[in-house]
Amino acid sequence: MAKTFYTERDIEDLARQGITALEVDDSIVLTDLARDKAMRLGIQLIRDYDKPPAAPERPYIAKMVSPSASAASGAADSSRKPSGSSDVHQRVRQAVIARLGDAVDQKLLDTIIGRVLQNIKT
């Protein structure tokens, strides 16, 4: 695996660019002077074990379904929706896409909307 080396000068350049944090892992090597300069300039050195998890695991909400099972049950899922929720689902979906654009993961959006509608029982 290729390693990236940072010197004191590199850290100064990062600070001039406005970078306030540097992710450090096994592929990053900082010289002693670079580490000292980062601390003096207020650049955080973030290690994998320093980062909190992205989201808590909530097994009572997340239902693990294999991709093959979800593809096979796709038609069954749409038949389980009450007739009124399909219209609400589409309106919410269109509003979110209009607001956020192409940055939305379509499958995730449909899952979230489905869960919300299931919880409010529309």
N, CA, C and O atoms as CSV, one atom per row, in Angstrom:
chain,resi,resn,atom,element,x,y,z
A,1,MET,N,N,0.854,-1.171,0.000
A,1,MET,CA,C,0.000,0.000,0.000
A,1,MET,C,C,0.902,1.237,0.000
A,1,MET,O,O,1.852,1.316,0.779
A,2,ALA,N,N,0.606,2.193,-0.868
A,2,ALA,CA,C,1.384,3.431,-0.959
A,2,ALA,C,C,1.093,4.308,0.251
A,2,ALA,O,O,-0.036,4.378,0.738
A,3,LYS,N,N,2.128,4.965,0.716
A,3,LYS,CA,C,1.976,5.849,1.870
A,3,LYS,C,C,2.116,7.290,1.430
A,3,LYS,O,O,2.855,7.599,0.495
A,4,THR,N,N,1.397,8.173,2.115
A,4,THR,CA,C,1.476,9.606,1.875
A,4,THR,C,C,2.220,10.225,3.043
A,4,THR,O,O,1.860,10.018,4.202
A,5,PHE,N,N,3.255,10.983,2.731
A,5,PHE,CA,C,4.067,11.622,3.758
A,5,PHE,C,C,3.731,13.100,3.830
A,5,PHE,O,O,3.619,13.770,2.803
A,6,TYR,N,N,3.569,13.609,5.047
A,6,TYR,CA,C,3.315,15.026,5.271
A,6,TYR,C,C,4.471,15.616,6.062
A,6,TYR,O,O,4.891,15.071,7.083
A,7,THR,N,N,4.972,16.735,5.573
A,7,THR,CA,C,6.030,17.457,6.275
A,7,THR,C,C,5.435,18.711,6.893
A,7,THR,O,O,4.253,19.008,6.720
A,8,GLU,N,N,6.265,19.434,7.610
A,8,GLU,CA,C,5.834,20.686,8.229
A,8,GLU,C,C,5.298,21.646,7.168
A,8,GLU,O,O,4.295,22.324,7.388
A,9,ARG,N,N,5.959,21.699,6.038
A,9,ARG,CA,C,5.547,22.590,4.942
A,9,ARG,C,C,4.170,22.188,4.388
A,9,ARG,O,O,3.341,23.047,4.086
A,10,ASP,N,N,3.941,20.883,4.261
A,10,ASP,CA,C,2.639,20.401,3.780
A,10,ASP,C,C,1.515,20.824,4.719
A,10,ASP,O,O,0.438,21.215,4.271
A,11,ILE,N,N,1.768,20.744,6.014
A,11,ILE,CA,C,0.761,21.135,6.998
A,11,ILE,C,C,0.483,22.634,6.896
A,11,ILE,O,O,-0.669,23.056,6.991
A,12,GLU,N,N,1.521,23.434,6.704
A,12,GLU,CA,C,1.329,24.879,6.528
A,12,GLU,C,C,0.475,25.156,5.292
A,12,GLU,O,O,-0.400,26.021,5.324
A,13,ASP,N,N,0.725,24.426,4.205
A,13,ASP,CA,C,-0.068,24.594,2.981
A,13,ASP,C,C,-1.538,24.224,3.211
A,13,ASP,O,O,-2.445,24.898,2.723
A,14,LEU,N,N,-1.750,23.152,3.954
A,14,LEU,CA,C,-3.131,22.744,4.258
A,14,LEU,C,C,-3.841,23.827,5.073
A,14,LEU,O,O,-5.004,24.140,4.821
A,15,ALA,N,N,-3.142,24.386,6.038
A,15,ALA,CA,C,-3.731,25.436,6.878
A,15,ALA,C,C,-4.069,26.663,6.037
A,15,ALA,O,O,-5.106,27.290,6.252
A,16,ARG,N,N,-3.209,27.014,5.083
A,16,ARG,CA,C,-3.489,28.160,4.201
A,16,ARG,C,C,-4.720,27.909,3.335
A,16,ARG,O,O,-5.434,28.847,2.978
A,17,GLN,N,N,-4.966,26.662,3.004
A,17,GLN,CA,C,-6.127,26.299,2.185
A,17,GLN,C,C,-7.404,26.241,3.018
A,17,GLN,O,O,-8.492,26.041,2.478
A,18,GLY,N,N,-7.273,26.413,4.318
A,18,GLY,CA,C,-8.449,26.417,5.187
A,18,GLY,C,C,-8.838,25.050,5.716
A,18,GLY,O,O,-9.917,24.893,6.287
A,19,ILE,N,N,-7.986,24.068,5.538
A,19,ILE,CA,C,-8.281,22.722,6.031
A,19,ILE,C,C,-8.043,22.689,7.535
A,19,ILE,O,O,-6.983,23.085,8.020
A,20,THR,N,N,-9.045,22.210,8.260
A,20,THR,CA,C,-8.968,22.212,9.727
A,20,THR,C,C,-8.829,20.819,10.319
A,20,THR,O,O,-8.659,20.674,11.530
A,21,ALA,N,N,-8.901,19.784,9.472
A,21,ALA,CA,C,-8.784,18.421,9.969
A,21,ALA,C,C,-8.116,17.555,8.909
A,21,ALA,O,O,-8.301,17.759,7.709
A,22,LEU,N,N,-7.350,16.601,9.369
A,22,LEU,CA,C,-6.660,15.668,8.474
A,22,LEU,C,C,-6.899,14.267,8.999
A,22,LEU,O,O,-6.592,13.964,10.151
A,23,GLU,N,N,-7.449,13.411,8.145
A,23,GLU,CA,C,-7.704,12.030,8.538
A,23,GLU,C,C,-6.408,11.247,8.423
A,23,GLU,O,O,-5.792,11.205,7.358
A,24,VAL,N,N,-6.001,10.633,9.509
A,24,VAL,CA,C,-4.736,9.910,9.575
A,24,VAL,C,C,-5.029,8.429,9.753
A,24,VAL,O,O,-5.751,8.036,10.669
A,25,ASP,N,N,-4.461,7.606,8.865
A,25,ASP,CA,C,-4.598,6.161,8.996
A,25,ASP,C,C,-3.247,5.522,8.703
A,25,ASP,O,O,-2.224,6.205,8.717
A,26,ASP,N,N,-3.234,4.236,8.442
A,26,ASP,CA,C,-1.975,3.531,8.220
A,26,ASP,C,C,-1.250,3.985,6.959
A,26,ASP,O,O,-0.047,3.763,6.825
A,27,SER,N,N,-1.965,4.614,6.038
A,27,SER,CA,C,-1.335,5.050,4.792
A,27,SER,C,C,-0.809,6.482,4.879
A,27,SER,O,O,-0.252,6.988,3.905
A,28,ILE,N,N,-0.975,7.145,6.027
A,28,ILE,CA,C,-0.521,8.528,6.217
A,28,ILE,C,C,0.636,8.536,7.217
A,28,ILE,O,O,0.550,7.954,8.299
A,29,VAL,N,N,1.713,9.208,6.828
A,29,VAL,CA,C,2.866,9.350,7.719
A,29,VAL,C,C,3.123,10.841,7.914
A,29,VAL,O,O,3.273,11.588,6.947
A,30,LEU,N,N,3.172,11.263,9.180
A,30,LEU,CA,C,3.490,12.652,9.511
A,30,LEU,C,C,4.860,12.694,10.185
A,30,LEU,O,O,5.160,11.891,11.068
A,31,THR,N,N,5.666,13.629,9.758
A,31,THR,CA,C,6.937,13.812,10.461
A,31,THR,C,C,6.631,14.422,11.826
A,31,THR,O,O,5.540,14.946,12.050
A,32,ASP,N,N,7.593,14.350,12.725
A,32,ASP,CA,C,7.387,14.919,14.062
A,32,ASP,C,C,7.111,16.422,13.971
A,32,ASP,O,O,6.243,16.948,14.668
A,33,LEU,N,N,7.863,17.102,13.102
A,33,LEU,CA,C,7.646,18.542,12.932
A,33,LEU,C,C,6.266,18.829,12.344
A,33,LEU,O,O,5.632,19.819,12.708
A,34,ALA,N,N,5.798,17.975,11.442
A,34,ALA,CA,C,4.470,18.153,10.846
A,34,ALA,C,C,3.387,17.987,11.909
A,34,ALA,O,O,2.420,18.748,11.934
A,35,ARG,N,N,3.544,17.008,12.777
A,35,ARG,CA,C,2.569,16.779,13.851
A,35,ARG,C,C,2.541,17.984,14.806
A,35,ARG,O,O,1.469,18.435,15.209
A,36,ASP,N,N,3.709,18.491,15.158
A,36,ASP,CA,C,3.774,19.664,16.030
A,36,ASP,C,C,3.143,20.884,15.370
A,36,ASP,O,O,2.418,21.638,16.019
A,37,LYS,N,N,3.417,21.081,14.076
A,37,LYS,CA,C,2.877,22.230,13.343
A,37,LYS,C,C,1.354,22.133,13.262
A,37,LYS,O,O,0.658,23.140,13.395
A,38,ALA,N,N,0.841,20.933,13.046
A,38,ALA,CA,C,-0.611,20.738,12.973
A,38,ALA,C,C,-1.258,21.134,14.294
A,38,ALA,O,O,-2.305,21.781,14.308
A,39,MET,N,N,-0.643,20.753,15.383
A,39,MET,CA,C,-1.209,21.100,16.694
A,39,MET,C,C,-1.152,22.607,16.928
A,39,MET,O,O,-2.097,23.191,17.459
A,40,ARG,N,N,-0.046,23.235,16.532
A,40,ARG,CA,C,0.073,24.687,16.711
A,40,ARG,C,C,-0.912,25.454,15.841
A,40,ARG,O,O,-1.415,26.501,16.246
A,41,LEU,N,N,-1.193,24.934,14.637
A,41,LEU,CA,C,-2.103,25.627,13.717
A,41,LEU,C,C,-3.565,25.236,13.940
A,41,LEU,O,O,-4.461,25.768,13.284
A,42,GLY,N,N,-3.800,24.318,14.854
A,42,GLY,CA,C,-5.180,23.925,15.164
A,42,GLY,C,C,-5.779,22.939,14.187
A,42,GLY,O,O,-7.001,22.826,14.098
A,43,ILE,N,N,-4.941,22.218,13.448
A,43,ILE,CA,C,-5.447,21.189,12.527
A,43,ILE,C,C,-5.615,19.904,13.327
A,43,ILE,O,O,-4.671,19.398,13.934
A,44,GLN,N,N,-6.831,19.394,13.311
A,44,GLN,CA,C,-7.117,18.156,14.034
A,44,GLN,C,C,-6.574,16.975,13.249
A,44,GLN,O,O,-6.706,16.926,12.026
A,45,LEU,N,N,-5.975,16.038,13.934
A,45,LEU,CA,C,-5.525,14.795,13.322
A,45,LEU,C,C,-6.502,13.713,13.756
A,45,LEU,O,O,-6.507,13.295,14.914
A,46,ILE,N,N,-7.317,13.269,12.834
A,46,ILE,CA,C,-8.406,12.337,13.155
A,46,ILE,C,C,-7.994,10.929,12.748
A,46,ILE,O,O,-7.599,10.688,11.608
A,47,ARG,N,N,-8.090,10.021,13.683
A,47,ARG,CA,C,-7.793,8.613,13.432
A,47,ARG,C,C,-9.097,7.846,13.358
A,47,ARG,O,O,-10.113,8.311,13.876
A,48,ASP,N,N,-9.094,6.672,12.721
A,48,ASP,CA,C,-10.313,5.870,12.575
A,48,ASP,C,C,-10.978,5.598,13.912
A,48,ASP,O,O,-12.203,5.659,14.017
A,49,TYR,N,N,-10.193,5.301,14.928
A,49,TYR,CA,C,-10.778,4.964,16.227
A,49,TYR,C,C,-11.266,6.197,16.982
A,49,TYR,O,O,-11.926,6.067,18.012
A,50,ASP,N,N,-10.945,7.409,16.474
A,50,ASP,CA,C,-11.434,8.639,17.102
A,50,ASP,C,C,-12.831,9.012,16.609
A,50,ASP,O,O,-13.558,9.743,17.281
A,51,LYS,N,N,-13.201,8.505,15.428
A,51,LYS,CA,C,-14.464,8.910,14.812
A,51,LYS,C,C,-15.634,8.162,15.438
A,51,LYS,O,O,-15.567,6.947,15.623
A,52,PRO,N,N,-16.697,8.877,15.762
A,52,PRO,CA,C,-17.895,8.193,16.271
A,52,PRO,C,C,-18.583,7.473,15.118
A,52,PRO,O,O,-18.367,7.823,13.958
A,53,PRO,N,N,-19.391,6.493,15.411
A,53,PRO,CA,C,-20.111,5.811,14.333
A,53,PRO,C,C,-21.036,6.786,13.620
A,53,PRO,O,O,-21.543,7.731,14.225
A,54,ALA,N,N,-21.249,6.552,12.336
A,54,ALA,CA,C,-22.060,7.451,11.525
A,54,ALA,C,C,-23.501,7.506,12.032
A,54,ALA,O,O,-24.113,8.574,12.055
A,55,ALA,N,N,-24.026,6.386,12.428
A,55,ALA,CA,C,-25.398,6.345,12.927
A,55,ALA,C,C,-25.508,5.166,13.883
A,55,ALA,O,O,-24.857,4.139,13.686
A,56,PRO,N,N,-26.317,5.307,14.900
A,56,PRO,CA,C,-26.457,4.189,15.825
A,56,PRO,C,C,-27.174,3.023,15.149
A,56,PRO,O,O,-28.027,3.215,14.282
A,57,GLU,N,N,-26.817,1.835,15.558
A,57,GLU,CA,C,-27.513,0.668,15.041
A,57,GLU,C,C,-28.792,0.501,15.835
A,57,GLU,O,O,-28.788,0.481,17.066
A,58,ARG,N,N,-29.871,0.384,15.111
A,58,ARG,CA,C,-31.154,0.210,15.776
A,58,ARG,C,C,-31.831,-1.019,15.187
A,58,ARG,O,O,-32.627,-0.902,14.256
A,59,PRO,N,N,-31.524,-2.188,15.719
A,59,PRO,CA,C,-32.054,-3.410,15.131
A,59,PRO,C,C,-33.568,-3.490,15.175
A,59,PRO,O,O,-34.171,-4.222,14.389
A,60,TYR,N,N,-34.188,-2.755,16.074
A,60,TYR,CA,C,-35.641,-2.796,16.151
A,60,TYR,C,C,-36.275,-2.038,14.993
A,60,TYR,O,O,-37.473,-2.183,14.748
A,61,ILE,N,N,-35.486,-1.222,14.267
A,61,ILE,CA,C,-36.007,-0.513,13.100
A,61,ILE,C,C,-35.479,-1.131,11.822
A,61,ILE,O,O,-36.246,-1.415,10.902
A,62,ALA,N,N,-34.174,-1.342,11.760
A,62,ALA,CA,C,-33.554,-1.856,10.539
A,62,ALA,C,C,-33.829,-3.347,10.421
A,62,ALA,O,O,-33.447,-4.137,11.284
A,63,LYS,N,N,-34.480,-3.704,9.366
A,63,LYS,CA,C,-34.751,-5.104,9.100
A,63,LYS,C,C,-33.833,-5.529,7.972
A,63,LYS,O,O,-33.945,-5.029,6.852
A,64,MET,N,N,-32.932,-6.444,8.259
A,64,MET,CA,C,-31.971,-6.890,7.264
A,64,MET,C,C,-32.666,-7.854,6.305
A,64,MET,O,O,-33.180,-8.897,6.709
A,65,VAL,N,N,-32.667,-7.484,5.037
A,65,VAL,CA,C,-33.265,-8.311,4.005
A,65,VAL,C,C,-32.232,-8.486,2.923
A,65,VAL,O,O,-31.595,-7.520,2.505
A,66,SER,N,N,-32.059,-9.717,2.462
A,66,SER,CA,C,-31.082,-9.951,1.405
A,66,SER,C,C,-31.555,-9.274,0.121
A,66,SER,O,O,-32.760,-9.147,-0.096
A,67,PRO,N,N,-30.615,-8.830,-0.745
A,67,PRO,CA,C,-30.998,-8.161,-1.989
A,67,PRO,C,C,-31.896,-9.021,-2.865
A,67,PRO,O,O,-32.811,-8.503,-3.504
A,68,SER,N,N,-31.646,-10.335,-2.904
A,68,SER,CA,C,-32.479,-11.197,-3.744
A,68,SER,C,C,-33.900,-11.287,-3.201
A,68,SER,O,O,-34.860,-11.349,-3.970
A,69,ALA,N,N,-34.034,-11.294,-1.876
A,69,ALA,CA,C,-35.368,-11.364,-1.279
A,69,ALA,C,C,-36.123,-10.064,-1.496
A,69,ALA,O,O,-37.329,-10.084,-1.745
A,70,SER,N,N,-35.425,-8.922,-1.405
A,70,SER,CA,C,-36.114,-7.647,-1.587
A,70,SER,C,C,-36.535,-7.453,-3.038
A,70,SER,O,O,-37.569,-6.838,-3.301
A,71,ALA,N,N,-35.747,-7.971,-3.992
A,71,ALA,CA,C,-36.119,-7.867,-5.401
A,71,ALA,C,C,-37.335,-8.740,-5.691
A,71,ALA,O,O,-38.218,-8.354,-6.457
A,72,ALA,N,N,-37.374,-9.915,-5.078
A,72,ALA,CA,C,-38.490,-10.824,-5.297
A,72,ALA,C,C,-39.766,-10.326,-4.644
A,72,ALA,O,O,-40.861,-10.581,-5.145
A,73,SER,N,N,-39.635,-9.618,-3.533
A,73,SER,CA,C,-40.824,-9.157,-2.825
A,73,SER,C,C,-41.224,-7.742,-3.209
A,73,SER,O,O,-42.144,-7.184,-2.610
A,74,GLY,N,N,-40.560,-7.148,-4.189
A,74,GLY,CA,C,-40.859,-5.781,-4.597
A,74,GLY,C,C,-42.305,-5.600,-5.005
A,74,GLY,O,O,-42.938,-4.608,-4.643
A,75,ALA,N,N,-42.830,-6.554,-5.757
A,75,ALA,CA,C,-44.226,-6.469,-6.178
A,75,ALA,C,C,-45.151,-6.662,-4.988
A,75,ALA,O,O,-46.204,-6.028,-4.911
A,76,ALA,N,N,-44.769,-7.531,-4.062
A,76,ALA,CA,C,-45.611,-7.779,-2.887
A,76,ALA,C,C,-45.674,-6.559,-1.987
A,76,ALA,O,O,-46.714,-6.281,-1.392
A,77,ASP,N,N,-44.545,-5.812,-1.878
A,77,ASP,CA,C,-44.532,-4.636,-1.019
A,77,ASP,C,C,-45.513,-3.597,-1.505
A,77,ASP,O,O,-46.203,-2.976,-0.697
A,78,SER,N,N,-45.594,-3.389,-2.831
A,78,SER,CA,C,-46.498,-2.364,-3.337
A,78,SER,C,C,-47.956,-2.763,-3.167
A,78,SER,O,O,-48.830,-1.902,-3.069
A,79,SER,N,N,-48.223,-4.076,-3.131
A,79,SER,CA,C,-49.612,-4.503,-2.958
A,79,SER,C,C,-50.056,-4.379,-1.507
A,79,SER,O,O,-51.257,-4.333,-1.241
A,80,ARG,N,N,-49.114,-4.325,-0.553
A,80,ARG,CA,C,-49.477,-4.209,0.857
A,80,ARG,C,C,-49.841,-2.793,1.258
A,80,ARG,O,O,-50.482,-2.595,2.290
A,81,LYS,N,N,-49.445,-1.793,0.462
A,81,LYS,CA,C,-49.719,-0.399,0.826
A,81,LYS,C,C,-51.202,-0.113,0.700
A,81,LYS,O,O,-51.839,-0.539,-0.263
A,82,PRO,N,N,-51.753,0.601,1.660
A,82,PRO,CA,C,-53.134,1.030,1.499
A,82,PRO,C,C,-53.234,1.958,0.300
A,82,PRO,O,O,-52.260,2.624,-0.051
A,83,SER,N,N,-54.394,2.008,-0.326
A,83,SER,CA,C,-54.548,2.774,-1.565
A,83,SER,C,C,-54.215,4.254,-1.384
A,83,SER,O,O,-53.641,4.858,-2.290
A,84,GLY,N,N,-54.552,4.848,-0.259
A,84,GLY,CA,C,-54.284,6.260,-0.035
A,84,GLY,C,C,-52.818,6.558,0.209
A,84,GLY,O,O,-52.349,7.646,-0.125
A,85,SER,N,N,-52.078,5.610,0.790
A,85,SER,CA,C,-50.684,5.875,1.117
A,85,SER,C,C,-49.815,5.914,-0.126
A,85,SER,O,O,-48.767,6.559,-0.117
A,86,SER,N,N,-50.218,5.243,-1.196
A,86,SER,CA,C,-49.447,5.265,-2.434
A,86,SER,C,C,-49.395,6.682,-2.995
A,86,SER,O,O,-48.352,7.139,-3.464
A,87,ASP,N,N,-50.529,7.369,-2.943
A,87,ASP,CA,C,-50.581,8.759,-3.417
A,87,ASP,C,C,-49.731,9.661,-2.524
A,87,ASP,O,O,-48.991,10.509,-3.020
A,88,VAL,N,N,-49.837,9.478,-1.211
A,88,VAL,CA,C,-49.049,10.279,-0.272
A,88,VAL,C,C,-47.569,9.977,-0.472
A,88,VAL,O,O,-46.741,10.888,-0.462
A,89,HIS,N,N,-47.237,8.711,-0.651
A,89,HIS,CA,C,-45.854,8.304,-0.880
A,89,HIS,C,C,-45.274,9.032,-2.100
A,89,HIS,O,O,-44.169,9.570,-2.039
A,90,GLN,N,N,-46.013,9.044,-3.187
A,90,GLN,CA,C,-45.530,9.697,-4.411
A,90,GLN,C,C,-45.391,11.203,-4.235
A,90,GLN,O,O,-44.425,11.795,-4.716
A,91,ARG,N,N,-46.347,11.828,-3.550
A,91,ARG,CA,C,-46.262,13.281,-3.341
A,91,ARG,C,C,-45.072,13.657,-2.470
A,91,ARG,O,O,-44.375,14.630,-2.757
A,92,VAL,N,N,-44.832,12.886,-1.400
A,92,VAL,CA,C,-43.687,13.149,-0.530
A,92,VAL,C,C,-42.395,12.927,-1.309
A,92,VAL,O,O,-41.464,13.727,-1.220
A,93,ARG,N,N,-42.343,11.843,-2.068
A,93,ARG,CA,C,-41.149,11.520,-2.867
A,93,ARG,C,C,-40.834,12.649,-3.842
A,93,ARG,O,O,-39.684,13.075,-3.946
A,94,GLN,N,N,-41.837,13.130,-4.548
A,94,GLN,CA,C,-41.632,14.218,-5.517
A,94,GLN,C,C,-41.177,15.504,-4.824
A,94,GLN,O,O,-40.336,16.229,-5.355
A,95,ALA,N,N,-41.721,15.785,-3.657
A,95,ALA,CA,C,-41.337,16.995,-2.933
A,95,ALA,C,C,-39.880,16.919,-2.469
A,95,ALA,O,O,-39.147,17.904,-2.555
A,96,VAL,N,N,-39.468,15.761,-1.984
A,96,VAL,CA,C,-38.085,15.599,-1.528
A,96,VAL,C,C,-37.125,15.720,-2.704
A,96,VAL,O,O,-36.098,16.392,-2.600
A,97,ILE,N,N,-37.448,15.082,-3.812
A,97,ILE,CA,C,-36.581,15.151,-4.993
A,97,ILE,C,C,-36.522,16.571,-5.532
A,97,ILE,O,O,-35.465,17.016,-5.979
A,98,ALA,N,N,-37.632,17.288,-5.499
A,98,ALA,CA,C,-37.634,18.679,-5.964
A,98,ALA,C,C,-36.744,19.537,-5.079
A,98,ALA,O,O,-36.091,20.465,-5.557
A,99,ARG,N,N,-36.722,19.227,-3.798
A,99,ARG,CA,C,-35.928,20.019,-2.854
A,99,ARG,C,C,-34.446,19.666,-2.888
A,99,ARG,O,O,-33.594,20.552,-2.824
A,100,LEU,N,N,-34.130,18.353,-2.989
A,100,LEU,CA,C,-32.743,17.896,-2.885
A,100,LEU,C,C,-32.098,17.538,-4.222
A,100,LEU,O,O,-30.875,17.419,-4.300
A,101,GLY,N,N,-32.885,17.365,-5.259
A,101,GLY,CA,C,-32.320,17.057,-6.574
A,101,GLY,C,C,-31.811,15.631,-6.673
A,101,GLY,O,O,-32.345,14.714,-6.048
A,102,ASP,N,N,-30.757,15.463,-7.479
A,102,ASP,CA,C,-30.220,14.130,-7.755
A,102,ASP,C,C,-29.359,13.564,-6.630
A,102,ASP,O,O,-28.854,12.448,-6.749
A,103,ALA,N,N,-29.183,14.299,-5.560
A,103,ALA,CA,C,-28.350,13.834,-4.451
A,103,ALA,C,C,-29.058,12.780,-3.608
A,103,ALA,O,O,-28.499,12.302,-2.620
A,104,VAL,N,N,-30.266,12.418,-3.981
A,104,VAL,CA,C,-31.078,11.502,-3.191
A,104,VAL,C,C,-30.913,10.071,-3.697
A,104,VAL,O,O,-30.998,9.816,-4.898
A,105,ASP,N,N,-30.677,9.142,-2.774
A,105,ASP,CA,C,-30.668,7.718,-3.098
A,105,ASP,C,C,-32.134,7.286,-3.155
A,105,ASP,O,O,-32.824,7.252,-2.136
A,106,GLN,N,N,-32.594,6.960,-4.351
A,106,GLN,CA,C,-34.014,6.667,-4.578
A,106,GLN,C,C,-34.529,5.520,-3.704
A,106,GLN,O,O,-35.614,5.610,-3.128
A,107,LYS,N,N,-33.752,4.453,-3.612
A,107,LYS,CA,C,-34.195,3.291,-2.843
A,107,LYS,C,C,-34.295,3.628,-1.349
A,107,LYS,O,O,-35.247,3.237,-0.673
A,108,LEU,N,N,-33.295,4.359,-0.853
A,108,LEU,CA,C,-33.312,4.766,0.550
A,108,LEU,C,C,-34.492,5.699,0.831
A,108,LEU,O,O,-35.161,5.578,1.857
A,109,LEU,N,N,-34.733,6.623,-0.086
A,109,LEU,CA,C,-35.855,7.548,0.069
A,109,LEU,C,C,-37.177,6.785,0.153
A,109,LEU,O,O,-38.006,7.070,1.016
A,110,ASP,N,N,-37.373,5.817,-0.741
A,110,ASP,CA,C,-38.606,5.026,-0.718
A,110,ASP,C,C,-38.748,4.254,0.590
A,110,ASP,O,O,-39.847,4.137,1.133
A,111,THR,N,N,-37.636,3.731,1.091
A,111,THR,CA,C,-37.665,2.995,2.358
A,111,THR,C,C,-38.060,3.908,3.513
A,111,THR,O,O,-38.887,3.544,4.349
A,112,ILE,N,N,-37.465,5.090,3.550
A,112,ILE,CA,C,-37.754,6.029,4.638
A,112,ILE,C,C,-39.207,6.477,4.588
A,112,ILE,O,O,-39.890,6.496,5.612
A,113,ILE,N,N,-39.676,6.836,3.407
A,113,ILE,CA,C,-41.070,7.274,3.274
A,113,ILE,C,C,-42.008,6.143,3.680
A,113,ILE,O,O,-43.002,6.379,4.367
A,114,GLY,N,N,-41.702,4.927,3.265
A,114,GLY,CA,C,-42.529,3.774,3.631
A,114,GLY,C,C,-42.603,3.575,5.130
A,114,GLY,O,O,-43.676,3.304,5.668
A,115,ARG,N,N,-41.467,3.707,5.816
A,115,ARG,CA,C,-41.449,3.542,7.269
A,115,ARG,C,C,-42.258,4.632,7.965
A,115,ARG,O,O,-42.997,4.363,8.912
A,116,VAL,N,N,-42.111,5.862,7.487
A,116,VAL,CA,C,-42.857,6.963,8.099
A,116,VAL,C,C,-44.348,6.734,7.919
A,116,VAL,O,O,-45.121,6.858,8.869
A,117,LEU,N,N,-44.749,6.402,6.703
A,117,LEU,CA,C,-46.175,6.184,6.446
A,117,LEU,C,C,-46.712,5.007,7.249
A,117,LEU,O,O,-47.863,5.015,7.685
A,118,GLN,N,N,-45.871,3.996,7.441
A,118,GLN,CA,C,-46.283,2.855,8.242
A,118,GLN,C,C,-46.504,3.261,9.697
A,118,GLN,O,O,-47.433,2.783,10.349
A,119,ASN,N,N,-45.641,4.147,10.201
A,119,ASN,CA,C,-45.745,4.590,11.598
A,119,ASN,C,C,-46.918,5.526,11.838
A,119,ASN,O,O,-47.493,5.532,12.926
A,120,ILE,N,N,-47.283,6.328,10.820
A,120,ILE,CA,C,-48.402,7.245,11.034
A,120,ILE,C,C,-49.716,6.656,10.536
A,120,ILE,O,O,-50.782,7.244,10.718
A,121,LYS,N,N,-49.626,5.478,9.899
A,121,LYS,CA,C,-50.807,4.710,9.456
A,121,LYS,C,C,-51.779,5.552,8.641
A,121,LYS,O,O,-52.944,5.726,8.999
A,122,THR,N,N,-51.246,6.077,7.509
A,122,THR,CA,C,-52.149,6.820,6.619
A,122,THR,C,C,-52.734,5.921,5.581
A,122,THR,O,O,-53.516,6.371,4.744
